[in-house]
Amino acid sequence: WTELEKLGMEENTAMEIDSIFSDAVKKRHSASNSEMTITDLRRACRSVREQETLRRKFKEFADDRGMCSRDAFTKAMIEDDELRSVLVMPRFFKGVCSAGGGSMQLSILQRLSADVELFSVPVGNKVPIHNRRFSAVVTSEEIVRWQEHVETKILECRLPNQTTGKGMARGLFICISAFYYAAKTAKLPERILSHSHVVTELKKALDIVDRTDQKTVANLCNALTYFKTVCDPEQSYFLFKRNWRFEGREYTATWTLGWWLDSAEALQ
């Protein structure tokens, strides 16, 4: 949260706070949409795991009728770090960017339903090698042509971009697998980074990379084109991270971990 605020997210935070209240009251059966109940708020924030914290905090800023106005909610959100982290931070998290030898993927969390929208593009970091698009020493012309090809495929597969009705992808994205290694090549740290910082450093890395290392060249090309084409330059942020610690154990974020988590949830 502190890292996001350092990147100038105050305006985005204010917009999300207002959006949370609007989402909470928009489906009320009452004619009034100037106040909300805890039921309204929980319906708008179904994906929030800390529901007990949400209930406890609501009692603190609601009036004696169990109602909360927009002004009271905004004031509470601005003053309460815990409440802001519980409600706003999950809304900044929008999904996962991943890639591999054969394809690149995007998973986007839908704000109200908590459903996940999945996209895949059939251009991975091994494709230009297998298809003989790269010479033994990759030329600048081949890099440009490959980036153009990647952008074309992204548009064909209808990932978020400037030409779609939904616009470009916005929010905080966790980047794993081949994108993590592209960031490692570019010496990007494991902390939340702005779109401009990521694009600038990937460009620098592509300019100085060993052109005989075809896979690394392809990986940098793919990552750079993906983030420039898919993600909003002003409202997207990234955390490149592969290994995570939780309750004293370390986990590696791969498709197998995702499959296991999905299966475990289904079994419950």
C-alpha positions in Angstrom: 0.0 0.0 0.0 2.8 2.4 0.9 4.5 1.7 -2.4 1.3 2.5 -4.3 0.9 5.8 -2.5 4.5 6.7 -3.3 3.7 6.3 -7.0 1.0 9.0 -6.7 -2.1 6.9 -6.3 -4.0 9.5 -4.2 -6.3 10.5 -7.1 -6.9 6.8 -8.0 -7.7 6.2 -4.3 -10.3 8.9 -4.2 -11.9 7.6 -7.4 -12.0 4.1 -5.9 -13.5 5.3 -2.7 -16.3 7.1 -4.6 -16.7 4.1 -6.8 -17.2 1.7 -3.9 -20.0 3.9 -2.5 -21.6 4.2 -5.9 -21.5 0.4 -6.4 -23.0 -0.2 -2.9 -26.0 2.1 -3.4 -26.8 1.5 -7.1 -28.8 -1.7 -6.5 -30.7 -0.5 -3.5 -34.5 -0.9 -3.7 -34.9 2.4 -1.8 -35.4 5.5 -3.8 -32.5 7.1 -2.0 -29.0 6.4 -3.1 -27.4 8.9 -0.6 -26.9 6.3 2.1 -25.9 2.7 2.4 -26.2 -0.2 4.8 -23.6 -2.8 5.7 -25.5 -5.2 3.4 -25.1 -2.8 0.5 -21.4 -2.4 1.2 -20.8 -6.2 1.5 -22.7 -6.8 -1.7 -20.4 -4.3 -3.5 -17.3 -5.9 -1.9 -18.0 -9.6 -2.2 -14.4 -10.4 -3.2 -13.1 -8.9 0.1 -11.9 -11.6 2.4 -11.9 -9.6 5.6 -15.7 -9.5 5.9 -15.6 -9.5 9.7 -13.2 -6.5 9.7 -15.6 -4.8 7.2 -18.6 -5.4 9.5 -16.7 -4.1 12.6 -15.4 -1.0 10.8 -18.9 -0.2 9.4 -20.3 0.0 12.9 -17.7 2.6 13.8 -18.7 5.1 11.1 -22.4 4.3 10.6 -25.1 6.3 12.4 -27.6 5.0 14.9 -29.9 3.7 12.2 -27.1 1.6 10.7 -26.8 3.9 7.7 -23.8 5.7 6.3 -23.7 8.7 4.0 -21.2 9.3 1.2 -19.4 12.0 3.2 -19.1 9.8 6.3 -17.8 6.9 4.3 -15.2 9.0 2.5 -14.0 10.5 5.7 -13.7 7.1 7.3 -11.8 5.7 4.4 -9.3 8.6 4.3 -8.6 8.5 8.1 -8.5 4.7 8.6 -5.5 2.9 7.1 -6.8 -0.5 7.9 -10.2 0.1 6.2 -8.5 1.6 3.2 -6.2 -1.4 2.8 -9.1 -3.9 3.2 -11.4 -2.1 0.7 -9.3 -0.2 -1.8 -6.2 -2.3 -2.1 -8.1 -5.4 -3.5 -9.7 -3.1 -6.1 -6.3 -1.9 -7.3 -5.3 -5.6 -7.8 -6.7 -6.4 -11.3 -5.0 -9.6 -12.3 -2.0 -11.6 -13.4 0.3 -11.2 -16.5 2.2 -14.4 -17.5 4.0 -15.8 -20.4 6.1 -18.8 -21.6 7.6 -20.5 -24.6 4.4 -20.7 -26.6 2.1 -18.0 -25.4 1.3 -15.0 -23.2 -1.7 -14.7 -20.9 -3.7 -12.1 -19.1 -6.1 -12.8 -16.2 -8.3 -9.9 -15.2 -10.5 -9.9 -12.1 -14.0 -8.4 -12.7 -14.7 -5.8 -10.1 -18.2 -6.6 -9.0 -18.6 -10.3 -9.7 -15.1 -11.5 -8.7 -15.1 -13.6 -11.8 -11.9 -13.9 -13.8 -11.7 -13.1 -17.5 -8.9 -15.0 -19.3 -7.0 -14.1 -22.5 -4.2 -15.9 -24.3 -1.9 -14.9 -27.2 -0.1 -17.6 -29.2 3.3 -15.9 -29.2 5.8 -17.1 -26.6 9.5 -16.5 -26.4 10.3 -19.7 -28.3 8.0 -19.0 -31.3 10.3 -16.7 -33.3 13.1 -19.3 -32.8 11.1 -22.3 -33.9 9.6 -20.3 -36.8 13.0 -19.1 -37.9 12.1 -15.4 -37.6 15.4 -14.7 -35.9 18.9 -15.0 -37.3 21.8 -16.5 -35.3 22.5 -13.0 -34.4 19.2 -11.2 -34.1 19.1 -8.0 -36.2 17.3 -4.7 -35.4 15.0 -5.2 -38.3 14.0 -8.7 -37.0 13.3 -7.2 -33.6 11.0 -4.5 -35.1 9.2 -7.1 -37.3 8.7 -9.5 -34.3 7.3 -6.7 -32.1 4.9 -5.7 -34.9 3.8 -9.4 -35.2 3.3 -9.7 -31.4 1.2 -6.5 -31.4 -0.9 -7.8 -34.3 -1.6 -11.1 -32.4 -2.5 -9.2 -29.3 -5.1 -7.2 -31.2 -6.4 -10.3 -33.0 -6.9 -12.1 -29.6 -8.9 -9.1 -28.3 -6.8 -8.4 -25.2 -7.6 -5.0 -23.7 -6.1 -2.2 -25.8 -7.0 1.2 -27.1 -9.1 -0.2 -30.0 -11.5 -2.1 -27.8 -14.6 -0.8 -26.1 -13.3 -1.6 -22.6 -10.0 0.3 -23.2 -6.6 -0.7 -21.8 -6.0 -2.7 -18.7 -5.7 -0.6 -15.5 -4.7 -1.3 -12.0 -2.1 -3.4 -10.2 -0.9 -6.6 -12.0 1.3 -9.4 -10.6 3.7 -10.5 -13.3 5.1 -14.1 -13.2 6.8 -16.7 -15.3 8.6 -15.4 -18.5 7.6 -11.8 -17.6 9.4 -12.2 -14.3 12.5 -13.3 -16.1 12.2 -10.3 -18.6 12.1 -8.0 -15.5 15.1 -9.8 -14.0 17.0 -9.2 -17.3 16.1 -5.6 -17.1 17.2 -5.5 -13.4 13.8 -4.4 -12.2 13.4 -4.7 -8.4 10.7 -6.8 -6.7 8.5 -3.9 -5.7 5.5 -2.1 -7.3 6.5 -0.2 -10.4 4.8 2.3 -12.7 4.1 1.6 -16.3 6.6 4.2 -17.5 9.4 2.8 -15.3 8.8 -0.8 -16.6 8.7 0.2 -20.2 11.8 2.4 -20.0 13.9 -0.3 -18.3 12.7 -3.0 -20.7 13.7 -0.8 -23.7 17.2 -0.2 -22.2 17.6 -4.0 -21.6 16.6 -4.7 -25.2 19.1 -2.2 -26.5 22.1 -3.8 -24.8 21.1 -7.5 -24.7 23.3 -10.1 -26.3 21.8 -10.6 -29.8 23.0 -14.2 -29.9 20.7 -15.0 -27.0 17.6 -15.4 -29.1 15.3 -16.5 -26.3 16.1 -13.5 -24.1 15.7 -11.1 -27.1 12.3 -12.6 -27.8 11.3 -12.5 -24.1 12.2 -8.8 -23.9 10.4 -8.0 -27.1 7.3 -9.9 -26.0 7.2 -8.2 -22.6 7.8 -4.7 -23.9 5.1 -5.0 -26.6 2.6 -6.6 -24.3 2.8 -3.9 -21.6 2.8 -1.1 -24.2 -0.2 -2.5 -26.1 -2.3 -3.9 -23.3 -1.7 -1.8 -20.2 -2.7 1.8 -19.6 0.4 4.0 -19.4 -1.0 6.3 -16.7 -3.1 3.8 -14.6 -1.3 0.5 -14.6 1.3 -0.8 -12.0 3.3 -4.0 -11.8 4.9 -6.3 -9.3 7.3 -8.8 -10.9 7.5 -11.6 -8.3 7.9 -15.4 -8.6 8.4 -16.6 -5.0 6.0 -15.8 -2.2 6.2 -16.5 1.6 3.0 -17.3 3.5 2.7 -18.6 7.0 6.4 -19.5 7.1 6.4 -21.4 3.8 7.6 -20.4 0.3 5.5 -20.9 -2.8 6.5 -20.4 -6.4 3.8 -18.8 -8.6 3.3 -21.1 -11.7 0.4 -22.5 -13.5 0.6 -25.6 -11.4 0.1 -23.6 -8.2 -2.9 -21.9 -9.8 -4.4 -25.2 -10.8 -3.9 -26.6 -7.3 -5.6 -23.5 -5.7 -8.5 -23.7 -8.1 -8.9 -27.4 -7.5 -8.6 -27.0 -3.7 -11.4 -24.3 -3.7 -13.6 -26.5 -5.8 -13.2 -29.4 -3.3 -14.2 -27.2 -0.4 
